[in-house]
Amino acid sequence: MSPREFLRKLRGYPVSEWRWMVEAGLSLAWARFLIRFVPFPRWRGRMGPIGEGAPMPPLAGAQRATAYMVRRWVQRVAANASFTANCLPQAMAARWMLARRGIATELHIGARPGTRGDRPIDLHAWLLCGDLCLTGERERHAFEAFQASSRRAPPGLNA
């Protein structure tokens, strides 16, 4: 679906949901810009803690609804963006959107041996919120998560 078709389809949504689309789009674009053009140590602090922390508290009803809304719009906008918004920009955007609403999240970055000949390892990011995996759910079990929050970039992150 082209961006123009996406905007045409958006007309069917209430205006109250458009703010989610705009916020998701801006957050994804900012995340992608940081990843692509700024060295990891310069933007690392904007991500918050990475890795396993204390167990996440379960989400209350309103928090769960907000988390689902954020996931929905981040995935929709990422699928229709004119730039590549894969797992890490999606996890970062969703984390920032939920943090603005006071909802705690846990971002994970993991690695596995490379499945393509041009890279020795594959990287993947996913975002947990309470008992939900908001982004990166499908592939996360194939990756070994980095355990500690680090100031160094995982190999290949600024690619």
C-alpha positions as CSV (number, residue, x, y, z in Angstrom):
1,M,0.0,0.0,0.0
2,S,1.4,3.4,-1.0
3,P,1.5,6.3,1.5
4,R,-1.2,8.0,-0.6
5,E,-3.5,4.9,-0.4
6,F,-2.8,4.8,3.4
7,L,-3.9,8.4,3.8
8,R,-7.0,7.7,1.8
9,K,-7.8,4.7,4.1
10,L,-7.1,6.9,7.1
11,R,-10.2,9.0,6.3
12,G,-12.3,6.2,7.6
13,Y,-10.8,6.6,11.1
14,P,-12.1,9.1,13.6
15,V,-10.0,12.2,13.9
16,S,-9.2,11.3,17.5
17,E,-7.1,8.3,16.2
18,W,-5.1,10.5,13.8
19,R,-3.0,11.8,16.6
20,W,-1.8,8.2,17.2
21,M,-0.8,8.0,13.6
22,V,1.1,11.3,13.6
23,E,2.9,10.4,16.9
24,A,3.8,7.0,15.6
25,G,5.1,8.4,12.3
26,L,7.2,11.1,14.0
27,S,8.6,8.7,16.6
28,L,9.5,6.1,13.9
29,A,11.2,8.7,11.7
30,W,13.2,10.0,14.7
31,A,14.3,6.6,15.7
32,R,15.3,5.7,12.2
33,F,17.2,8.9,11.8
34,L,19.1,8.3,15.1
35,I,20.0,4.7,14.1
36,R,21.1,5.6,10.6
37,F,23.0,8.8,11.0
38,V,24.0,9.3,14.7
39,P,26.7,7.1,16.4
40,F,25.1,4.8,19.0
41,P,26.8,6.3,22.1
42,R,25.3,9.7,21.2
43,W,21.7,8.5,21.3
44,R,22.0,5.5,23.6
45,G,20.5,7.5,26.5
46,R,17.3,8.2,24.6
47,M,16.4,4.5,24.6
48,G,16.4,4.0,28.4
49,P,17.5,0.7,29.9
50,I,18.1,-2.3,27.6
51,G,17.8,-5.9,28.8
52,E,16.2,-7.8,31.6
53,G,15.3,-5.9,34.7
54,A,12.8,-6.6,37.5
55,P,9.6,-8.4,36.5
56,M,7.2,-6.1,34.8
57,P,4.0,-5.4,36.7
58,P,0.8,-6.6,35.0
59,L,-1.1,-3.9,33.0
60,A,-4.3,-2.4,34.2
61,G,-7.2,-2.2,31.8
62,A,-6.6,1.3,30.6
63,Q,-2.8,0.7,30.3
64,R,-3.5,-2.5,28.3
65,A,-5.8,-0.6,25.9
66,T,-3.2,2.1,25.4
67,A,-0.4,-0.5,24.8
68,Y,-2.6,-2.2,22.2
69,M,-3.3,1.2,20.5
70,V,0.4,2.1,20.4
71,R,1.3,-1.3,19.0
72,R,-1.4,-1.0,16.4
73,W,-0.4,2.4,15.1
74,V,3.4,1.8,15.2
75,Q,2.9,-1.4,13.2
76,R,0.5,0.3,10.7
77,V,2.7,3.3,10.2
78,A,5.9,1.2,9.9
79,A,4.3,-1.0,7.3
80,N,3.4,2.0,5.2
81,A,6.4,4.3,5.9
82,S,8.5,5.6,3.0
83,F,11.6,4.5,5.0
84,T,12.7,1.2,6.6
85,A,11.2,0.9,10.1
86,N,12.2,-2.5,11.2
87,C,12.3,-4.0,14.7
88,L,14.5,-1.5,16.5
89,P,12.8,1.7,15.3
90,Q,9.4,0.1,16.1
91,A,10.6,-0.8,19.6
92,M,12.0,2.6,20.2
93,A,8.9,4.5,18.9
94,A,6.5,2.3,21.0
95,R,8.7,2.8,24.1
96,W,8.7,6.6,23.7
97,M,5.0,6.7,23.1
98,L,4.2,4.6,26.2
99,A,6.8,6.5,28.3
100,R,4.9,9.7,27.5
101,R,1.9,8.1,29.0
102,G,3.7,6.8,32.1
103,I,3.7,3.1,31.1
104,A,6.8,1.2,31.8
105,T,8.4,-1.0,29.1
106,E,11.4,-3.2,28.7
107,L,13.4,-3.1,25.5
108,H,15.5,-6.1,24.5
109,I,18.1,-6.5,21.8
110,G,19.3,-10.0,20.9
111,A,21.6,-11.7,18.5
112,R,21.9,-15.0,16.7
113,P,24.3,-16.5,14.2
114,G,23.9,-14.8,10.8
115,T,21.4,-16.4,8.4
116,R,22.7,-14.5,5.4
117,G,26.2,-14.8,4.1
118,D,27.0,-11.0,4.3
119,R,26.7,-10.8,8.1
120,P,28.2,-12.9,10.9
121,I,25.2,-12.2,13.2
122,D,21.6,-11.1,13.0
123,L,20.2,-8.6,15.5
124,H,16.6,-8.2,16.6
125,A,14.8,-5.9,19.0
126,W,11.5,-6.4,20.9
127,L,9.6,-4.4,23.4
128,L,7.8,-5.9,26.4
129,C,5.1,-4.1,28.3
130,G,3.6,-6.0,31.3
131,D,2.8,-9.4,30.0
132,L,2.6,-8.2,26.4
133,C,5.2,-8.3,23.7
134,L,4.4,-5.2,21.7
135,T,7.0,-5.3,18.9
136,G,9.2,-8.0,17.5
137,E,7.1,-10.9,18.8
138,R,7.3,-13.3,15.9
139,E,11.1,-13.7,15.9
140,R,12.2,-12.9,19.4
141,H,12.4,-16.5,20.6
142,A,15.1,-17.2,17.9
143,F,17.4,-14.6,19.4
144,E,19.6,-14.6,22.6
145,A,18.9,-11.3,24.4
146,F,21.8,-9.2,25.6
147,Q,21.7,-9.4,29.4
148,A,23.1,-6.1,30.6
149,S,22.5,-2.5,29.7
150,S,25.6,-1.4,27.7
151,R,26.9,1.9,26.4
152,R,28.6,0.1,23.5
153,A,26.6,-0.6,20.3
154,P,26.0,-4.2,19.5
155,P,27.9,-5.1,16.3
156,G,26.2,-3.9,13.2
157,L,23.7,-1.6,15.0
158,N,24.5,1.6,13.1
159,A,24.1,-0.1,9.7
